[in-house]
């Protein structure tokens, strides 16, 4: 095990990582999108090209067949994945980034408890791990459904007292015929003021709806 996964776990990283339990369970597509989003902000530099690839649905299925990821609850389109599955996928990719092979990980992870895996993932992600409401969850058209998609919608839920009379709204053109009006004091702007990121996120969400 490399130093990146055995150092003392930052308490704030572990606490933040545990906030993702509230988003579970996920479908396979959402699990892949969420894991990819967390890896994108990990700051871990991969040692080879294979390790740079983000986990796809097919990749996660392969991990399940290899016994590296626990089988989901249910089968087929009804299969759902838990917070433990997310930790397993992240642990695999983070170790792969450090140069570990799947064969080595099969032995390394055998018998490890969920708590140990969680702490190792939190240690590897470190202080860069964002809270769920700060993560760009929609990474590609068609992703972000289920609870991941609902998390995005939650950012737009009106906050009591956040839009007093005379408040100023930001107008954002998302697509032809579609504009957003967001109060300047709303968390979606206060916590993430990057209008380009907000616009891109909603365009991806719209692409997923159109493609549904």
Backbone as a printed PyTorch tensor [residue, N CA C, xyz], in Angstrom:
tensor([[[  0.8560,  -1.1880,   0.0000],
         [  0.0000,   0.0000,   0.0000],
         [  0.8940,   1.2410,   0.0000]],

        [[  0.6280,   2.2000,  -0.8350],
         [  1.4530,   3.3940,  -0.9130],
         [  1.0780,   4.3770,   0.1690]],

        [[  1.9580,   5.3500,   0.3730],
         [  1.7380,   6.3390,   1.4280],
         [  0.4630,   7.1190,   1.2110]],

        [[  0.0470,   7.2860,  -0.0500],
         [ -1.1370,   8.0690,  -0.3420],
         [ -2.4010,   7.4880,   0.2420]],

        [[ -2.3670,   6.1510,   0.5660],
         [ -3.5740,   5.5260,   1.0930],
         [ -3.4240,   5.0850,   2.5430]],

        [[ -2.2910,   5.3590,   3.1880],
         [ -2.1450,   4.9190,   4.5680],
         [ -1.8460,   6.0770,   5.5130]],

        [[ -1.7080,   7.2760,   5.0060],
         [ -1.4490,   8.4250,   5.8730],
         [ -2.6720,   8.7100,   6.7400]],

        [[ -2.4860,   9.5350,   7.7730],
         [ -3.5970,   9.8870,   8.6430],
         [ -4.7070,  10.5450,   7.8360]],

        [[ -5.9410,  10.1030,   8.0460],
         [ -7.0660,  10.6180,   7.2860],
         [ -7.4840,  11.9850,   7.7840]],

        [[ -7.5290,  13.0070,   6.9220],
         [ -8.0070,  14.3190,   7.3520],
         [ -9.4700,  14.2170,   7.7760]],

        [[ -9.7670,  14.6790,   8.9880],
         [-11.1300,  14.5470,   9.4920],
         [-12.1290,  15.2420,   8.5850]],

        [[-11.7760,  16.4190,   8.0670],
         [-12.7260,  17.1410,   7.2350],
         [-13.0050,  16.3840,   5.9380]],

        [[-11.9920,  15.7230,   5.3650],
         [-12.1960,  14.9630,   4.1330],
         [-13.1200,  13.7840,   4.3820]],

        [[-12.9470,  13.1080,   5.4930],
         [-13.7900,  11.9630,   5.8230],
         [-15.2270,  12.4070,   6.0630]],

        [[-15.3880,  13.4930,   6.7890],
         [-16.7320,  14.0080,   7.0680],
         [-17.4390,  14.4210,   5.7870]],

        [[-16.6960,  15.0970,   4.8990],
         [-17.2800,  15.5290,   3.6330],
         [-17.6480,  14.3390,   2.7650]],

        [[-16.7630,  13.3550,   2.6980],
         [-17.0260,  12.1650,   1.8870],
         [-18.3030,  11.4700,   2.3490]],

        [[-18.5250,  11.4310,   3.6450],
         [-19.7090,  10.7510,   4.1820],
         [-21.0140,  11.4470,   3.8100]],

        [[-20.9330,  12.7050,   3.4020],
         [-22.1440,  13.3990,   2.9800],
         [-22.7460,  12.7590,   1.7200]],

        [[-21.9180,  12.0330,   0.9590],
         [-22.4080,  11.4050,  -0.2690],
         [-23.3010,  10.2000,   0.0140]],

        [[-23.3010,   9.7250,   1.2510],
         [-24.2140,   8.6300,   1.5910],
         [-25.6630,   9.0470,   1.4140]],

        [[-25.9200,  10.3340,   1.6300],
         [-27.2930,  10.8200,   1.5100],
         [-27.8210,  10.8200,   0.0920]],

        [[-26.9280,  10.6780,  -0.9060],
         [-27.3640,  10.6400,  -2.2910],
         [-27.6820,   9.2230,  -2.7620]],

        [[-27.2110,   8.2250,  -2.0280],
         [-27.4320,   6.8260,  -2.4220],
         [-28.8790,   6.4190,  -2.1290]],

        [[-29.4000,   5.4010,  -2.8430],
         [-28.7280,   4.5430,  -3.8250],
         [-28.7320,   5.1600,  -5.2130]],

        [[-27.8820,   4.5950,  -6.0850],
         [-27.7530,   5.0760,  -7.4520],
         [-27.9700,   3.9580,  -8.4620]],

        [[-28.3550,   4.3540,  -9.6680],
         [-28.2820,   3.4460, -10.7850],
         [-26.8300,   3.4180, -11.2510]],

        [[-26.5150,   2.5140, -12.1640],
         [-25.1340,   2.3570, -12.6180],
         [-24.6130,   3.6190, -13.2920]],

        [[-25.4480,   4.2720, -14.0910],
         [-25.0160,   5.4770, -14.8000],
         [-24.6760,   6.5790, -13.8250]],

        [[-25.5150,   6.7620, -12.7990],
         [-25.2500,   7.8030, -11.8090],
         [-23.9990,   7.4980, -11.0020]],

        [[-23.7990,   6.2190, -10.6700],
         [-22.6080,   5.8330,  -9.9150],
         [-21.3450,   6.1770, -10.7000]],

        [[-21.3430,   5.8560, -11.9990],
         [-20.1870,   6.1520, -12.8390],
         [-19.9370,   7.6560, -12.9290]],

        [[-21.0110,   8.4360, -13.0940],
         [-20.8700,   9.8880, -13.2050],
         [-20.3530,  10.4990, -11.9080]],

        [[-20.8640,  10.0150, -10.7880],
         [-20.4530,  10.5600,  -9.4970],
         [-18.9980,  10.2220,  -9.1880]],

        [[-18.6070,   8.9730,  -9.4400],
         [-17.2190,   8.5720,  -9.2080],
         [-16.2780,   9.3860, -10.0880]],

        [[-16.6590,   9.5910, -11.3550],
         [-15.8290,  10.3710, -12.2750],
         [-15.6870,  11.8050, -11.7920]],

        [[-16.7880,  12.3900, -11.2930],
         [-16.7380,  13.7610, -10.7990],
         [-15.7920,  13.9100,  -9.6220]],

        [[-15.8050,  12.9450,  -8.7060],
         [-14.9140,  13.0070,  -7.5470],
         [-13.4560,  12.7990,  -7.9550]],

        [[-13.2320,  11.9070,  -8.9040],
         [-11.8580,  11.6680,  -9.3640],
         [-11.2940,  12.8840, -10.0910]],

        [[-12.1680,  13.6110, -10.7910],
         [-11.7200,  14.7870, -11.5360],
         [-11.1430,  15.8640, -10.6250]],

        [[-11.5950,  15.9020,  -9.3720],
         [-11.0980,  16.9390,  -8.4520],
         [-10.1310,  16.3630,  -7.4200]],

        [[ -9.7130,  15.1100,  -7.5990],
         [ -8.8740,  14.4520,  -6.5930],
         [ -7.4700,  15.0320,  -6.5230]],

        [[ -6.9580,  15.5270,  -7.6520],
         [ -5.6040,  16.0450,  -7.6580],
         [ -4.5450,  14.9670,  -7.7360]],

        [[ -4.9560,  13.6940,  -7.7890],
         [ -4.0000,  12.5970,  -7.9130],
         [ -3.5540,  12.5010,  -9.3680]],

        [[ -2.2530,  12.4960,  -9.6010],
         [ -1.7180,  12.4340, -10.9610],
         [ -1.5160,  10.9720, -11.3520]],

        [[ -2.2120,  10.4830, -12.3650],
         [ -2.0790,   9.0780, -12.7720],
         [ -0.6850,   8.7900, -13.3190]],

        [[ -0.2430,   7.5380, -13.1450],
         [  1.0810,   7.1620, -13.6220],
         [  1.0540,   6.6190, -15.0440]],

        [[ -0.1450,   6.3050, -15.5570],
         [ -0.2280,   5.8070, -16.9280],
         [ -1.5660,   6.1790, -17.5440]],

        [[ -1.6590,   5.9750, -18.8750],
         [ -2.8510,   6.3860, -19.6050],
         [ -4.0780,   5.6100, -19.1710]],

        [[ -3.9330,   4.3200, -18.8820],
         [ -5.0790,   3.5000, -18.4830],
         [ -5.7000,   4.0160, -17.1960]],

        [[ -4.8560,   4.5000, -16.2930],
         [ -5.3510,   4.9890, -15.0150],
         [ -6.0940,   6.3050, -15.1630]],

        [[ -5.8430,   7.0280, -16.2610],
         [ -6.5190,   8.3090, -16.4540],
         [ -7.9750,   8.1280, -16.8570]],

        [[ -8.3250,   6.9670, -17.3830],
         [ -9.6990,   6.7320, -17.8270],
         [-10.6490,   6.7370, -16.6370]],

        [[-11.7450,   7.4660, -16.7810],
         [-12.7280,   7.5130, -15.7120],
         [-13.6150,   6.2660, -15.7710]],

        [[-14.1440,   5.8140, -14.6470],
         [-14.9420,   4.5800, -14.6450],
         [-16.2300,   4.7340, -15.4440]],

        [[-16.4430,   3.8440, -16.3750],
         [-17.6710,   3.8240, -17.1640],
         [-18.5910,   2.7510, -16.6000]],

        [[-19.8020,   2.6880, -17.1270],
         [-20.7240,   1.6430, -16.6970],
         [-20.1300,   0.2650, -16.9740]],

        [[-19.5450,   0.1280, -18.1490],
         [-18.9340,  -1.1560, -18.5260],
         [-17.7810,  -1.5100, -17.6030]],

        [[-16.9810,  -0.4960, -17.2390],
         [-15.8430,  -0.7260, -16.3410],
         [-16.3150,  -1.2260, -14.9880]],

        [[-17.3580,  -0.6100, -14.4550],
         [-17.8540,  -1.0100, -13.1380],
         [-18.4200,  -2.4260, -13.1900]],

        [[-19.1200,  -2.7570, -14.2670],
         [-19.6090,  -4.1360, -14.4130],
         [-18.4370,  -5.1240, -14.3970]],

        [[-17.3430,  -4.7330, -15.0680],
         [-16.1550,  -5.5890, -15.0960],
         [-15.5840,  -5.7530, -13.6900]],

        [[-15.5390,  -4.6670, -12.9180],
         [-15.0560,  -4.7520, -11.5430],
         [-15.9090,  -5.7210, -10.7190]],

        [[-17.2130,  -5.7100, -10.9680],
         [-18.1120,  -6.6260, -10.2460],
         [-17.7850,  -8.0730, -10.5950]],

        [[-17.5860,  -8.3460, -11.8940],
         [-17.2800,  -9.7180, -12.3090],
         [-15.9380, -10.1860, -11.7510]],

        [[-15.0070,  -9.2440, -11.5440],
         [-13.7010,  -9.5970, -10.9880],
         [-13.7290,  -9.7050,  -9.4640]],

        [[-14.8540,  -9.3430,  -8.8520],
         [-14.9610,  -9.4140,  -7.4070],
         [-14.3600,  -8.2270,  -6.6870]],

        [[-13.9660,  -7.1880,  -7.4290],
         [-13.4010,  -5.9960,  -6.8130],
         [-14.4840,  -5.0740,  -6.2710]],

        [[-15.6530,  -5.1180,  -6.8850],
         [-16.8140,  -4.3480,  -6.4410],
         [-17.9330,  -5.3240,  -6.1080]],

        [[-18.6120,  -5.0850,  -4.9970],
         [-19.7040,  -5.9710,  -4.5800],
         [-20.8430,  -5.9480,  -5.5920]],

        [[-21.5540,  -7.0520,  -5.7630],
         [-22.7060,  -7.0560,  -6.6680],
         [-23.7510,  -6.0440,  -6.2070]],

        [[-24.4680,  -5.4310,  -7.1320],
         [-25.4960,  -4.4550,  -6.7490],
         [-26.7130,  -5.1530,  -6.1610]],

        [[-27.5810,  -4.3810,  -5.5700],
         [-28.8630,  -4.9100,  -5.1080],
         [-29.8210,  -4.9100,  -6.2920]],

        [[-30.3810,  -6.0620,  -6.6100],
         [-31.2820,  -6.1520,  -7.7540],
         [-30.5220,  -6.5140,  -9.0170]],

        [[-31.2690,  -6.7260, -10.0850],
         [-30.6720,  -7.1330, -11.3580],
         [-31.1580,  -6.2620, -12.5000]],

        [[-30.3820,  -6.2660, -13.5720],
         [-30.7860,  -5.5430, -14.7660],
         [-30.9860,  -4.0680, -14.5060]],

        [[-32.0560,  -3.5260, -15.0830],
         [-32.3290,  -2.1000, -14.9300],
         [-32.7560,  -1.7400, -13.5100]],

        [[-33.1130,  -2.7510, -12.7100],
         [-33.5280,  -2.5020, -11.3290],
         [-32.3490,  -2.5120, -10.3620]],

        [[-31.1420,  -2.7730, -10.8630],
         [-29.9680,  -2.8360,  -9.9920],
         [-29.6310,  -1.4600,  -9.4290]],

        [[-29.3150,  -1.3940,  -8.1560],
         [-28.9400,  -0.1390,  -7.5100],
         [-27.6460,  -0.3360,  -6.7340]],

        [[-26.9190,   0.7740,  -6.5720],
         [-25.6120,   0.7420,  -5.9350],
         [-25.5940,   1.6850,  -4.7410]],

        [[-24.8640,   1.2920,  -3.7090],
         [-24.8400,   2.0290,  -2.4550],
         [-23.5610,   2.8540,  -2.3010]],

        [[-23.4720,   3.5220,  -1.1790],
         [-22.2840,   4.3030,  -0.8350],
         [-21.0490,   3.4100,  -0.7990]],

        [[-21.2010,   2.1770,  -0.3240],
         [-20.0700,   1.2440,  -0.3040],
         [-19.5610,   0.9820,  -1.7220]],

        [[-20.4680,   0.8540,  -2.6740],
         [-20.0420,   0.6450,  -4.0580],
         [-19.2280,   1.8440,  -4.5690]],

        [[-19.6840,   3.0330,  -4.2170],
         [-18.9490,   4.2370,  -4.6210],
         [-17.5380,   4.2120,  -4.0610]],

        [[-17.3980,   3.8530,  -2.7850],
         [-16.0810,   3.7930,  -2.1630],
         [-15.1990,   2.7570,  -2.8490]],

        [[-15.7790,   1.6160,  -3.1950],
         [-15.0010,   0.5650,  -3.8520],
         [-14.4840,   1.0290,  -5.2160]],

        [[-15.3570,   1.6750,  -5.9900],
         [-14.9450,   2.1640,  -7.3100],
         [-13.8450,   3.2160,  -7.1610]],

        [[-14.0190,   4.1350,  -6.2310],
         [-13.0160,   5.1770,  -6.0140],
         [-11.6840,   4.5730,  -5.5560]],

        [[-11.7510,   3.5930,  -4.6580],
         [-10.5300,   2.9660,  -4.1580],
         [ -9.7590,   2.2960,  -5.2850]],

        [[-10.4830,   1.6240,  -6.1750],
         [ -9.8400,   0.9550,  -7.3100],
         [ -9.1430,   1.9640,  -8.2080]],

        [[ -9.8540,   3.0130,  -8.5960],
         [ -9.2870,   3.9840,  -9.5180],
         [ -8.1350,   4.7620,  -8.8830]],

        [[ -8.2600,   5.0940,  -7.6210],
         [ -7.1950,   5.8340,  -6.9510],
         [ -5.9240,   4.9940,  -6.8510]],

        [[ -6.0690,   3.7060,  -6.5520],
         [ -4.8980,   2.8270,  -6.4940],
         [ -4.3380,   2.5900,  -7.8870]],

        [[ -5.2310,   2.5070,  -8.8700],
         [ -4.7790,   2.3420, -10.2520],
         [ -3.9670,   3.5600, -10.6820]],

        [[ -4.3960,   4.7460, -10.2390],
         [ -3.6530,   5.9640, -10.5420],
         [ -2.2460,   5.9110,  -9.9630]],

        [[ -2.0900,   5.1850,  -8.8640],
         [ -0.7890,   5.0820,  -8.2100],
         [  0.0440,   3.9360,  -8.7680]],

        [[ -0.5100,   3.2090,  -9.7480],
         [  0.2660,   2.1660, -10.4030],
         [ -0.0920,   0.7470, -10.0380]],

        [[ -1.0510,   0.5330,  -9.1420],
         [ -1.4300,  -0.8190,  -8.7390],
         [ -2.2070,  -1.5220,  -9.8450]],

        [[ -1.9970,  -2.8160,  -9.9910],
         [ -2.7320,  -3.6110, -10.9730],
         [ -3.9970,  -4.1770, -10.3430]],

        [[ -4.9350,  -4.5980, -11.1900],
         [ -6.1670,  -5.1920, -10.6760],
         [ -5.8700,  -6.4690,  -9.9060]],

        [[ -4.8890,  -7.2330, -10.3570],
         [ -4.5250,  -8.4680,  -9.6720],
         [ -4.0110,  -8.1750,  -8.2610]],

        [[ -3.1830,  -7.1360,  -8.1470],
         [ -2.6610,  -6.7650,  -6.8350],
         [ -3.7750,  -6.2530,  -5.9320]],

        [[ -4.6990,  -5.4870,  -6.5070],
         [ -5.7910,  -4.9430,  -5.7030],
         [ -6.7300,  -6.0310,  -5.2050]],

        [[ -6.9170,  -7.0830,  -5.9890],
         [ -7.7880,  -8.1780,  -5.5670],
         [ -7.2940,  -8.7690,  -4.2540]],

        [[ -5.9620,  -8.8860,  -4.1130],
         [ -5.3890,  -9.3940,  -2.8700],
         [ -5.3990,  -8.3300,  -1.7800]],

        [[ -5.1110,  -7.1140,  -2.1830],
         [ -5.0080,  -5.9980,  -1.2290],
         [ -6.3340,  -5.6900,  -0.5530]],

        [[ -7.4190,  -5.7290,  -1.3190],
         [ -8.7200,  -5.3520,  -0.7890],
         [ -9.4730,  -6.5150,  -0.1390]],

        [[ -8.9700,  -7.7210,  -0.3080],
         [ -9.6730,  -8.8940,   0.2120],
         [ -9.8220,  -8.8050,   1.7340]],

        [[-11.0510,  -8.8260,   2.1850],
         [-11.3170,  -8.8090,   3.6200],
         [-11.3440,  -7.4380,   4.2580]],

        [[-11.0700,  -6.3750,   3.5050],
         [-11.0990,  -5.0370,   4.0900],
         [-12.5360,  -4.6280,   4.4160]],

        [[-12.7230,  -4.0070,   5.5590],
         [-14.0460,  -3.5330,   5.9390],
         [-14.3770,  -2.2230,   5.2240]],

        [[-15.6570,  -1.8880,   5.2320],
         [-16.0780,  -0.6330,   4.6140],
         [-15.4360,   0.5760,   5.2610]],

        [[-15.2410,   0.5350,   6.5810],
         [-14.6380,   1.6600,   7.2930],
         [-13.1980,   1.8990,   6.8340]],

        [[-12.4630,   0.8060,   6.6300],
         [-11.0730,   0.9380,   6.2070],
         [-11.0020,   1.5140,   4.7950]],

        [[-11.8450,   1.0010,   3.9070],
         [-11.8750,   1.5040,   2.5360],
         [-12.2510,   2.9810,   2.5300]],

        [[-13.2360,   3.3430,   3.3420],
         [-13.6840,   4.7330,   3.4020],
         [-12.5490,   5.6580,   3.8290]],

        [[-11.8130,   5.2690,   4.8460],
         [-10.7220,   6.1170,   5.3420],
         [ -9.6000,   6.2210,   4.3200]],

        [[ -9.3290,   5.1440,   3.6240],
         [ -8.2790,   5.1900,   2.6110],
         [ -8.6840,   6.1030,   1.4510]],

        [[ -9.9330,   6.0300,   1.0390],
         [-10.4070,   6.8940,  -0.0390],
         [-10.3570,   8.3560,   0.4080]],

        [[-10.8170,   8.6250,   1.6300],
         [-10.7940,  10.0000,   2.1360],
         [ -9.3740,  10.5370,   2.2120]],

        [[ -8.4320,   9.6830,   2.6200],
         [ -7.0370,  10.0950,   2.7000],
         [ -6.4850,  10.4360,   1.3230]],

        [[ -6.7970,   9.5800,   0.3260],
         [ -6.2860,   9.8010,  -1.0230],
         [ -6.8940,  11.0500,  -1.6550]],

        [[ -8.1890,  11.2730,  -1.4290],
         [ -8.8420,  12.4600,  -1.9790],
         [ -8.3740,  13.7200,  -1.2610]],

        [[ -8.1900,  13.5940,   0.0570],
         [ -7.6730,  14.7110,   0.8370],
         [ -8.6330,  15.8880,   0.9020]],

        [[ -8.1040,  17.0630,   1.2000],
         [ -8.9550,  18.2430,   1.3860],
         [ -9.6000,  18.7390,   0.1040]],

        [[ -9.2540,  18.1390,  -1.0530],
         [ -9.8560,  18.5890,  -2.3060],
         [-11.2580,  18.0440,  -2.5110]],

        [[-11.6570,  17.0420,  -1.7210],
         [-12.9770,  16.4570,  -1.9290],
         [-14.0560,  17.5010,  -1.6270]],

        [[-14.9270,  17.7990,  -2.5960],
         [-15.9480,  18.8330,  -2.3930],
         [-17.2080,  18.2650,  -1.7530]],

        [[-17.9630,  19.1160,  -1.1290],
         [-19.2720,  18.7110,  -0.6450],
         [-20.1580,  18.4120,  -1.8480]],

        [[-21.1930,  17.5860,  -1.6740],
         [-22.0530,  17.2350,  -2.8100],
         [-22.6060,  18.4320,  -3.5650]],

        [[-22.9530,  19.5170,  -2.8470],
         [-23.5480,  20.6640,  -3.5300],
         [-22.5220,  21.5030,  -4.2680]],

        [[-21.2140,  21.1260,  -4.1820],
         [-20.1730,  21.8520,  -4.9080],
         [-19.5780,  21.0320,  -6.0400]],

        [[-20.0610,  19.8120,  -6.2110],
         [-19.4970,  18.9340,  -7.2310],
         [-20.2610,  19.0730,  -8.5370]],

        [[-19.5150,  19.1710,  -9.6420],
         [-20.1630,  19.2100, -10.9610],
         [-20.6230,  17.7950, -11.2970]],

        [[-21.8760,  17.4950, -10.9630],
         [-22.3630,  16.1230, -11.0550],
         [-22.6980,  15.6840, -12.4730]],

        [[-23.0440,  16.6420, -13.3150],
         [-23.4340,  16.2730, -14.6730],
         [-22.2320,  16.4330, -15.5800]],

        [[-21.5970,  15.3270, -15.9260],
         [-20.3610,  15.3760, -16.6790],
         [-20.5470,  15.1500, -18.1700]],

        [[-21.6690,  14.5370, -18.5590],
         [-21.8720,  14.2220, -19.9740],
         [-23.3620,  14.0840, -20.2400]],

        [[-23.7780,  14.2800, -21.4840],
         [-25.1990,  14.1400, -21.8090],
         [-25.7370,  12.8060, -21.3520]],

        [[-26.9110,  12.8600, -20.6990],
         [-27.5630,  11.6380, -20.2660],
         [-27.2050,  11.2070, -18.8670]],

        [[-26.1850,  11.8350, -18.2400],
         [-25.8370,  11.4550, -16.8810],
         [-26.6200,  12.3250, -15.9120]],

        [[-26.4600,  12.0200, -14.6330],
         [-27.0890,  12.8450, -13.6220],
         [-28.5560,  12.5640, -13.4230]],

        [[-29.0020,  11.3440, -13.7490],
         [-30.3900,  11.0070, -13.4530],
         [-30.4820,  10.4720, -12.0310]],

        [[-31.6580,  10.0230, -11.6140],
         [-31.8090,   9.4940, -10.2640],
         [-31.4920,  10.5390,  -9.2280]],

        [[-30.8920,  10.0910,  -8.1220],
         [-30.6140,  11.0220,  -7.0330],
         [-29.5370,  12.0310,  -7.3890]],

        [[-28.6200,  11.6530,  -8.2650],
         [-27.6040,  12.6230,  -8.6870],
         [-28.2670,  13.7770,  -9.4160]],

        [[-29.1990,  13.4570, -10.3140],
         [-29.9200,  14.5140, -11.0110],
         [-30.7660,  15.3380, -10.0640]],

        [[-31.3980,  14.6720,  -9.1030],
         [-32.2390,  15.4060,  -8.1470],
         [-31.4080,  16.3120,  -7.2580]],

        [[-30.1320,  15.9440,  -7.0360],
         [-29.2600,  16.8280,  -6.2450],
         [-29.0920,  18.1640,  -6.9410]],

        [[-28.9540,  18.1230,  -8.2730],
         [-28.8410,  19.3680,  -9.0320],
         [-30.1070,  20.1900,  -8.8940]],

        [[-31.2490,  19.5260,  -9.0320],
         [-32.5100,  20.2500,  -8.9060],
         [-32.6570,  20.8510,  -7.5180]],

        [[-32.0810,  20.1810,  -6.5210],
         [-32.1530,  20.6960,  -5.1630],
         [-31.4450,  22.0200,  -5.0030]],

        [[-30.4020,  22.2460,  -5.8330],
         [-29.6910,  23.5230,  -5.7500],
         [-30.5990,  24.6760,  -6.1540]],

        [[-31.6230,  24.3850,  -6.9650],
         [-32.5020,  25.4390,  -7.4510],
         [-33.7480,  25.6130,  -6.5890]],

        [[-33.8990,  24.7820,  -5.5660],
         [-35.0650,  24.9010,  -4.7030],
         [-35.0440,  26.2560,  -4.0030]],

        [[-36.1160,  27.0190,  -4.0740],
         [-36.1270,  28.3400,  -3.4400],
         [-35.7850,  28.2620,  -1.9580]],

        [[-34.9580,  29.1620,  -1.5180],
         [-34.5800,  29.2250,  -0.1130],
         [-35.3970,  30.3160,   0.5640]],

        [[-36.0680,  29.9530,   1.6310],
         [-36.9400,  30.9030,   2.3210],
         [-36.1440,  32.1280,   2.7520]],

        [[-36.6250,  33.2870,   2.3660],
         [-35.9840,  34.5360,   2.7480],
         [-34.8040,  34.9260,   1.8980]],

        [[-34.4840,  34.0940,   0.8750],
         [-33.2950,  34.3790,   0.0600],
         [-33.5910,  35.3380,  -1.0730]],

        [[-34.8700,  35.5810,  -1.3560],
         [-35.2180,  36.4780,  -2.4600],
         [-36.2200,  37.5230,  -1.9820]],

        [[-35.7730,  38.4720,  -1.1830],
         [-36.6730,  39.4960,  -0.6760],
         [-37.1420,  40.4110,  -1.7980]],

        [[-38.1710,  41.1780,  -1.5000],
         [-38.7050,  42.1040,  -2.4930],
         [-37.6100,  43.0720,  -2.9430]],

        [[-37.5380,  43.2850,  -4.2550],
         [-36.5270,  44.1720,  -4.8000],
         [-35.1870,  43.5010,  -5.0390]],

        [[-35.1450,  42.1620,  -4.8960],
         [-33.8850,  41.4550,  -5.1140],
         [-33.4940,  41.4870,  -6.5860]],

        [[-32.2210,  41.2650,  -6.8570],
         [-31.6870,  41.2910,  -8.2160],
         [-31.4990,  39.8720,  -8.7180]],

        [[-31.9800,  39.6070,  -9.9360],
         [-31.8490,  38.2800, -10.5270],
         [-30.8450,  38.3060, -11.6680]],

        [[-30.1350,  37.1980, -11.8300],
         [-29.2000,  37.0340, -12.9380],
         [-29.9150,  36.2780, -14.0560]],

        [[-29.8790,  36.8000, -15.2760],
         [-30.4780,  36.1350, -16.4370],
         [-29.3760,  35.3620, -17.1680]],

        [[-29.5680,  34.0570, -17.3250],
         [-28.5780,  33.2060, -17.9680],
         [-29.2150,  32.4990, -19.1600]],

        [[-28.6900,  32.7450, -20.3410],
         [-29.1930,  32.0670, -21.5450],
         [-28.5820,  30.6780, -21.6030]],

        [[-29.4230,  29.6630, -21.5170],
         [-28.9600,  28.2810, -21.4940],
         [-28.9450,  27.6730, -22.8880]],

        [[-30.0250,  27.9070, -23.6330],
         [-30.1720,  27.3580, -24.9830],
         [-31.1970,  28.2060, -25.7130]],

        [[-31.2770,  28.0950, -27.0290],
         [-32.2870,  28.8590, -27.7640],
         [-33.6870,  28.6100, -27.1960]],

        [[-34.3180,  29.7030, -26.7600],
         [-35.6640,  29.5940, -26.2080],
         [-35.7140,  29.2720, -24.7380]],

        [[-34.5550,  29.1160, -24.0890],
         [-34.5290,  28.7690, -22.6650],
         [-33.5770,  29.6980, -21.9270]],

        [[-34.1020,  30.3860, -20.9200],
         [-33.2890,  31.2390, -20.0720],
         [-33.5810,  30.9290, -18.6120]],

        [[-32.5750,  31.1450, -17.7710],
         [-32.7330,  30.9730, -16.3320],
         [-32.7170,  32.3340, -15.6560]],

        [[-33.5890,  32.4950, -14.6740],
         [-33.5610,  33.6680, -13.8160],
         [-33.2240,  33.1810, -12.4140]],

        [[-32.0390,  33.5260, -11.9240],
         [-31.5920,  33.0590, -10.6180],
         [-31.3040,  34.2580,  -9.7310]],

        [[-31.9150,  34.2630,  -8.5580],
         [-31.6750,  35.3500,  -7.6240],
         [-30.2020,  35.4010,  -7.2440]],

        [[-29.6440,  36.6170,  -7.1780],
         [-28.2230,  36.7870,  -6.8890],
         [-27.8300,  36.1840,  -5.5370]],

        [[-28.8030,  36.0800,  -4.6200],
         [-28.5030,  35.5600,  -3.2900],
         [-28.7260,  34.0640,  -3.1720]],

        [[-29.1750,  33.4360,  -4.2750],
         [-29.4290,  32.0040,  -4.2150],
         [-28.1100,  31.2440,  -4.1080]],

        [[-28.0810,  30.1230,  -3.3320],
         [-26.8380,  29.3600,  -3.1580],
         [-26.1800,  28.9150,  -4.4590]],

        [[-26.9720,  28.6560,  -5.5060],
         [-26.3630,  28.2010,  -6.7530],
         [-25.4150,  29.2420,  -7.3360]],

        [[-25.6460,  30.5160,  -7.0270],
         [-24.7400,  31.5850,  -7.4520],
         [-23.7370,  31.9380,  -6.3550]],

        [[-24.1930,  31.9580,  -5.1180],
         [-23.2990,  32.3460,  -4.0320],
         [-22.1930,  31.3150,  -3.8130]],

        [[-22.5310,  30.0140,  -3.9610],
         [-21.5490,  28.9550,  -3.7330],
         [-20.7560,  28.6100,  -4.9740]],

        [[-21.3250,  28.8940,  -6.1280],
         [-20.6280,  28.5790,  -7.3780],
         [-20.9410,  29.6850,  -8.3710]],

        [[-20.1810,  30.7500,  -8.3060],
         [-20.4680,  31.9190,  -9.1290],
         [-20.0030,  31.8270, -10.5640]],

        [[-19.4860,  30.6800, -10.9650],
         [-19.0000,  30.5060, -12.3330],
         [-20.1910,  30.2880, -13.2560]],

        [[-20.6230,  31.3590, -13.9400],
         [-21.8100,  31.2880, -14.7910],
         [-21.6070,  30.2880, -15.9260]],

        [[-20.3980,  30.2140, -16.4600],
         [-20.1410,  29.2780, -17.5510],
         [-20.3580,  27.8340, -17.0950]],

        [[-19.9270,  27.5160, -15.8640],
         [-20.1180,  26.1710, -15.3310],
         [-21.5930,  25.8740, -15.1330]],

        [[-22.3220,  26.8530, -14.5870],
         [-23.7620,  26.6760, -14.3820],
         [-24.4620,  26.4540, -15.7130]],

        [[-24.1130,  27.2710, -16.7050],
         [-24.7270,  27.1480, -18.0300],
         [-24.4390,  25.7830, -18.6360]],

        [[-23.1750,  25.3490, -18.5720],
         [-22.7920,  24.0560, -19.1470],
         [-23.5180,  22.9150, -18.4490]],

        [[-23.6800,  23.0220, -17.1320],
         [-24.3540,  21.9770, -16.3730],
         [-25.8010,  21.8180, -16.8100]],

        [[-26.4800,  22.9530, -16.9910],
         [-27.8740,  22.8700, -17.3940],
         [-28.0260,  22.4360, -18.8470]],

        [[-27.0690,  22.7860, -19.6800],
         [-27.1190,  22.2980, -21.0530],
         [-26.9920,  20.7860, -21.0890]],

        [[-26.1030,  20.2380, -20.2410],
         [-25.9700,  18.8010, -20.1740],
         [-27.2380,  18.1570, -19.6440]],

        [[-27.8500,  18.7900, -18.6470],
         [-29.1030,  18.2500, -18.1110],
         [-30.2040,  18.2340, -19.1750]],

        [[-30.2760,  19.3000, -19.9510],
         [-31.2610,  19.3640, -21.0150],
         [-30.9910,  18.3060, -22.0790]],

        [[-29.7110,  18.1010, -22.3800],
         [-29.3620,  17.0770, -23.3700],
         [-29.8010,  15.7050, -22.8860]],

        [[-29.6610,  15.4590, -21.5650],
         [-30.1180,  14.1930, -21.0290],
         [-31.6140,  14.0210, -21.1040]],

        [[-32.3710,  15.1120, -20.8810],
         [-33.8230,  15.0480, -20.9610],
         [-34.2780,  14.7980, -22.3820]],

        [[-33.6440,  15.4810, -23.3210],
         [-34.0210,  15.3160, -24.7350],
         [-33.6980,  13.9090, -25.2100]],

        [[-32.5830,  13.3840, -24.6710],
         [-32.1710,  12.0550, -25.1110],
         [-32.8460,  10.9260, -24.3770]],

        [[-33.6730,  11.2530, -23.3580],
         [-34.3290,  10.2090, -22.5460],
         [-35.3470,   9.4590, -23.3750]]])
